[in-house]
Amino acid sequence: DAGITQSPRHKVTETGTPVTLRCHQTENHRYMYWYRQDPGHGLRLIHYSYGVKDTDKGEVSDGYSVSRSKTEDFLLTLESATSSQTSVYFCAISVEASGGLARNEQFFGPGTRLTVL
Amino acid sequence: GENVEQHPSTLSVQEGDSAVIKCTYSDSASNYFPWYKQELGKGPQLIIDIRSNVGEKKDQRIAVTLNKTAKHFSLHITETQPEDSAVYFCAAPNNAGNMLTFGGGTRLMVKP
């Protein structure tokens, strides 16, 4: 499991409330990713990080922000949750190759099921 | 950016039969093609991958083939077993290799 944990594993919240999901890794990997998984859409990248304080947008970043203040934690925040953000959220890491680039292989955490009422 | 399409979306086979899932990609520069298996309630798990310098790779009952000219790659599972039932995803990287684009997934059901 590449030492990845996600918390909480399940959350139910109301529209308009802020929500923060946490991804924690124990192996000091530089690259971390947040995906959402919805039926018929596979996995879509929200944001990713290539180091402490270094983040960038993915395919579906609107309505989400991220922070990475230390190597082991990558936080995903929904500033004001909407029903369209009901989904399963996965964190992933990528091992760093020589030269500092990410290796292609990604390893996933167990996921967080978020329901926005 | 990369665009990955996966077919079929669902596949039902009898135990012992073979299953084939196919993906096409758009970026001819892509050089790495992984396959993930996701069981119910769990995160996707990397099961096999192939790089563009080979056309086929096998690992016991699973194999992946790659046709770079046609820009498609396939997952082959032989002698399917009920524990192969899961959702399978293919993926391809962007040019920098730091992001993966995933196909829509295939739900494989192996009937005993």
Interface residues (C-beta under 8 A of the other chain):
Chain A: D1 Y31 Y33 G40 H41 G42 L43 R44 L45 Y48 Y50 G58 E59 F90 A92 S94 L101 A102 R103 N104 E105 Q106 F107 F108 G109 P110 G111
Chain B: G1 Q6 S9 Y32 P34 Y36 G41 K42 G43 P44 Q45 L46 D49 F89 P93 A96 G97 N98 M99 L100 T101 F102 G103 G104 G105
